[in-house]
Amino acid sequence: MKKYILFDLDGTLTDPQEGIVNSVKYSLEKLGITEYDENSLPSFIGAPLSQAYTEYFGFTEEKAKEAIRLFREYYTPKGIFENHVYPGVKNMLSKLYSKEYTLAVATLKPTPTSVRVLEHFGLNKYFTFICGSDLQRTDEVKADIIKNAAALLNIKDNSLAVMVGDRKHDILGAAANGLDCIGVLYGHGSREELEKAGAHMFARNAEDVYDIIESI
């Protein structure tokens, strides 16, 4: 039986696609880039921004840093709220909380931004810790965030914890820390992506997340 449940944010609790895509578009426009495949932009969700700019646009480290600065120029005041909670998530969190599971958020979104999103949607009350990335760093990966969250929760036995996320970064990050992971299929990662990363538990919706957690 699990005691600690770590949740990804983007693509797992809320769907930030509109705000993130608009922020990426804004950054590219400011950098004078007008020709690109718009279908690649949702891939930024849940991925380290520096890695995504490098992978999809071939940016150097310095150019990626500038792109991230521009991304946040749009995202911080506006894009952050171009977002919505997935169906069933509030009920799922409420039920887990009432069962006295210890819940935390482990996300690559910067911590202050994550807190704003969760407060905006009234989800912050369910979480013991909200663990995000450091605004001053661009090199953090999901494994680092999960490690930090586990330390904050003082988890001594990793078999008592499970990560819930929608992208390969969540699966790989959990494995790197010795945690099981539930891959959600309603987010922005495909089943193929999650399986390739090593996932073997899948949730079609928020109710499935609850049922799986209760069964393991």
Buried (B, 14 or more C-beta within 10 A) or exposed (E): EBBBBBBBBBBBBBBBBEBBBBBBBBBBEBBEEEEEEEEEBBBBBBBBBBBBBBBBBEBEEEBBBBBBEBBBBBBBEEBBBBBBBBEBBBEBBBBBBEEEBBBBBBBBBBBEBBBBBBEBBEBBEBBBBBBBBEEEEBEBBBBBBBBBBBEBBEBEEBEBBBBBBBBBBBBBBBBBBEBBBBBBBBBBBBEEBBBEBEBEBBBEBBBBBBEBBEEE
